[in-house]
Every structure is written in C-alpha cells, then in structure tokens.
Amino acid sequence: MTQSNTSAKPPPEPRRRLPFWFIAAATFGALIAENTLHFKWSVPSMLARSNGLPLLDMRFNYSAEDVYQLFDAMGASGRAAYFELLWSIDVLIPLLATWFLWTAFSRGTFRKWRWVALIGGGADYLENIAITLLLSRYPERLEGVVHVAAAFTLVKHLGYILVLGFAAVGWCWAAPRRNPLGSIRTKIMAYYVRANIHPT
C-alpha cells in the first residue's frame, strides 16, 4: 500500500474585516468635518456663497422656485463650487454612510434585510445626477428635472433615517445582555417555552 505524498492543504485564513467602530468613526468623522470645518466644499463655505440658503440636498423638499432662487444667489463661482462638491465630497460620504448602514444591519437581527442599506446611498447618487443636470443647464428652467431631484432627495433622507432606526432596533433585539429590548425579547421567548407555545 503506497502512501500519498500529497499533504493536506491548510484551511484558508479568514478574511480580515475592518472593525465596526472604525467604519462608524470614518462615517461620522466625515459628516462632522463636512458640516463644521471651513474649506472650499464644506457646508459652512457653501452657505456663505448662497447667502444662507441651504443646499438642495440639505432640504427634505423644494420647488422650482427654490432651486433657481438658490442658483441665482450662488452666482457663477458658487454654482461651480456646488458642482465640484457633488462629485467629490458627495461621492465619498454616501459611500461611507452606505458601508456603515450595511455593516450595522449585518450585526443585528435583520441582517437578511441589509440590502435596504443601499436605498439611501442609491437615491443620494441619483439626486447628484439630477442636480448636476440642473446646474449644467442653468439658467434654463427644467421643472420636470426639479421634481425628479426633489423625489430622490426625499427618498434619500427617509432611506438613511429609517434604515438607521431599523439597524439600531435589530442590533438591540439581537443583544439581550446589553440592552432593554434584547431583555424583553428573552423574556417573551422564555414565556413561549414555559407555556409550550410555538411563536409564528
């Protein structure tokens, strides 16, 4: 009987993932920097260019009058800076936010639904495209595109807020020792066991 010379291959090493705290710190750090620091594409600098009028992606809703009032107030240099903001900072932040929400969902009870973390970021990029079209065609008024952009803006905000809320609830529900929601879940399941009830 011959002995095989082939040796068993060692099991592949598990892929190393960035810790959740690092992803959270990167996401919230970028948001804080964009909204508080003063540089060309930061929110404070853009508000100074627009005479205090909030950018379109900072609002929950806006009309054609709101859009062109903002563009008029910004002037040519402000509109150019807004365009640059959309395709620099506003490309990075939705990516970080989506990564954070995806990872947060993956750590909780609702991990199989983590694909919903893509909704806010996807709407954010579509909003950027619509606003870019409005900027590039200024001073022509594209009211139909304004309605599309406003719809994407609303979906973006609702997507980020609701997904963050569900991710937090899912994390709490999956961690009974660390939070009251998890403790409630444990008590409910213990009641079912004692009563010989099979929850649906």
HELIX and SHEET records of a PDB file:
HELIX    1   1 PHE A   20  THR A   36  1                                  17    
HELIX    2   2 VAL A   43  ARG A   49  1                                   7    
HELIX    3   3 LEU A   56  MET A   58  5                                   3    
HELIX    4   4 ALA A   64  LEU A   86  1                                  23    
HELIX    5   5 ILE A   89  SER A  106  1                                  18    
HELIX    6   6 ARG A  111  VAL A  116  5                                   6    
HELIX    7   7 ALA A  117  ARG A  137  1                                  21    
HELIX    8   8 GLU A  143  TRP A  173  1                                  31    
HELIX    9   9 PRO A  180  ARG A  194  1                                  15    
END                                                                             
